[in-house]
Amino acid sequence: MLNIKQKFHNFMINHWLKVANNFYSVHNYDRAIKFYGKILYLDNKNYAANCNLATAYFLNNDYQKAQTYFEYLQKADSQNPWWQTYLSQIYQKQKSYRKALNAAWSSVKISHGAGEHQVNLAYALYEIAEIKGVDFILDMVQKFYQNYPDSGVAQQCYNTFFHPQKTAICNSEYIEKIFDIFAPEFETTLNRLHYNSPQMIAHYLAAVCHNRSNLQVLDLGCGTGMCGANIKQIMPQTVLWGVDISSQMLVEAGAKKIYNQLVKNDIISYLKISKFQFDVIVASDVLTYFGVLDEVIALVFSRLKKNGIFIFTISQNNLNRQSYFLTLSSRFVHRFSYVEKTLKKVGFSHIENHKKIIRKEGKKDVNGGIFVAVK
Ligand SMILES: C[S@@+](CC[C@H](N)C(=O)[O-])C[C@H]1O[C@@H](n2cnc3c(N)ncnc32)[C@H](O)[C@@H]1O
């Protein structure tokens, strides 16, 4: 039987938990932290309060305090992989790179290779390789690949860091996993990075097709539908078709209610099986997941009507003289001359390109360009 004091404690704990969770859900972390603290004063082992307090500190960018609570949770509840994933991100911010890699690896192991924890490890490997150099992370890449040889994420990491020269295309399972996870925050994040590829594509399409209506436009790697939305805004009569490998990106695109049809498929497979001929095919920041462009460009050519138009953006390789080059972020950069040569080879007649800044990466500009090619 609970005595009056215990009953009162329980009542207050439940009440404060509701109040704290309400503040948490509207991102008022300062107030939420205050109420979780009150709960822990009465019951310092309260699981919900410890979990939410740790993440509230994390989301409030107070990594020192978040670390204390996540380390406590990790000891108290060692089979939950999320504590290690959060800790890996905190250690990385604190520049404890070896600890960050080990924590990311632990979360992969504890979760038996769950996709979200593999993606967290892949991002840690890329970001730490940028700072500390590739040699620093190679042993972890090897361990990841040896333990999960069938995982697309592990395969992509292995290829990026061990065999960038021999890699011709990104692993489609890797792309599907990262974009499934990224989908809900994709547009907010990209807007913060001044991403303007969809606007540019819509602008050039309108310039080339200003007097044509009811165009059938295929949006390759349509993602959340940013490109489609920009096209519809300028040319409302357009009929849009979208294809993407990530179901979660397609959920976001579907919510815009602008596509005539959305299909979950790999671009190459889709282009091979599609029977339809399009007026226009667009690919906004998508060919960066392809190194060799011959096959995808030839298939695009085959799916366009006579005088059909292919408009796409690329990131420019100004790191070396190679036609295409796989960067540490598992994205390809291309030389303009290579792209142009490939377009000509498959039969595109009129080809123009314009150098542009596609978006930011950290504080740096991502240099690239837009291509407009007519069949
Ligand atoms: C950087 S996002 C760009 C999304 C959209 N085009 C935009 O500009 O907002 C790249 C998209 O291409 C998709 N993608 C990349 N490679 C693909 C492939 N081989 N097959 C299908 N979709 C692919 C990804 O899933 C992702 O949604």
The ligand as an SDF file (V2000), in Angstrom:
LIG
                    3D

 27 29  0  0  0  0  0  0  0  0999 V2000
   19.5080   15.3260  -53.2780 C   0  0  0  0  0  0  0  0  0  0  0  0
   17.9500   14.5660  -53.4560 S   0  0  0  0  0  0  0  0  0  0  0  0
   17.1830   15.6600  -54.6290 C   0  0  0  0  0  0  0  0  0  0  0  0
   15.6800   15.5340  -54.6170 C   0  0  0  0  0  0  0  0  0  0  0  0
   14.9520   16.4380  -55.6200 C   0  0  0  0  0  0  0  0  0  0  0  0
   15.2980   16.1220  -56.9820 N   0  0  0  0  0  0  0  0  0  0  0  0
   15.2450   17.8840  -55.3120 C   0  0  0  0  0  0  0  0  0  0  0  0
   15.9750   18.5300  -56.0550 O   0  0  0  0  0  0  0  0  0  0  0  0
   14.7390   18.3650  -54.2680 O   0  0  0  0  0  0  0  0  0  0  0  0
   18.3340   13.1560  -54.4590 C   0  0  0  0  0  0  0  0  0  0  0  0
   17.1260   12.2280  -54.6400 C   0  0  0  0  0  0  0  0  0  0  0  0
   17.4580   11.2940  -55.6750 O   0  0  0  0  0  0  0  0  0  0  0  0
   17.0410   10.0080  -55.2720 C   0  0  0  0  0  0  0  0  0  0  0  0
   17.9100    9.0360  -55.9460 N   0  0  0  0  0  0  0  0  0  0  0  0
   19.2600    9.0500  -56.0180 C   0  0  0  0  0  0  0  0  0  0  0  0
   19.6990    8.0100  -56.7480 N   0  0  0  0  0  0  0  0  0  0  0  0
   18.6010    7.3380  -57.1620 C   0  0  0  0  0  0  0  0  0  0  0  0
   18.4060    6.1820  -57.9510 C   0  0  0  0  0  0  0  0  0  0  0  0
   19.4340    5.4990  -58.4670 N   0  0  0  0  0  0  0  0  0  0  0  0
   17.1390    5.7670  -58.1930 N   0  0  0  0  0  0  0  0  0  0  0  0
   16.0760    6.4500  -57.6800 C   0  0  0  0  0  0  0  0  0  0  0  0
   16.2040    7.5560  -56.9010 N   0  0  0  0  0  0  0  0  0  0  0  0
   17.4470    7.9920  -56.6570 C   0  0  0  0  0  0  0  0  0  0  0  0
   17.1860   10.0030  -53.7630 C   0  0  0  0  0  0  0  0  0  0  0  0
   16.3990    9.0180  -53.1510 O   0  0  0  0  0  0  0  0  0  0  0  0
   16.7730   11.4330  -53.4170 C   0  0  0  0  0  0  0  0  0  0  0  0
   15.3980   11.5250  -53.1550 O   0  0  0  0  0  0  0  0  0  0  0  0
  1  2  1  0
  2  3  1  0
  2 10  1  0
  3  4  1  0
  4  5  1  0
  5  6  1  0
  5  7  1  0
  7  8  2  0
  7  9  1  0
 10 11  1  0
 11 12  1  0
 11 26  1  0
 12 13  1  0
 13 14  1  0
 13 24  1  0
 14 15  1  0
 14 23  1  0
 15 16  2  0
 16 17  1  0
 17 18  1  0
 17 23  2  0
 18 19  1  0
 18 20  2  0
 20 21  1  0
 21 22  2  0
 22 23  1  0
 24 25  1  0
 24 26  1  0
 26 27  1  0
M  CHG  2   2   1   9  -1
M  END
$$$$
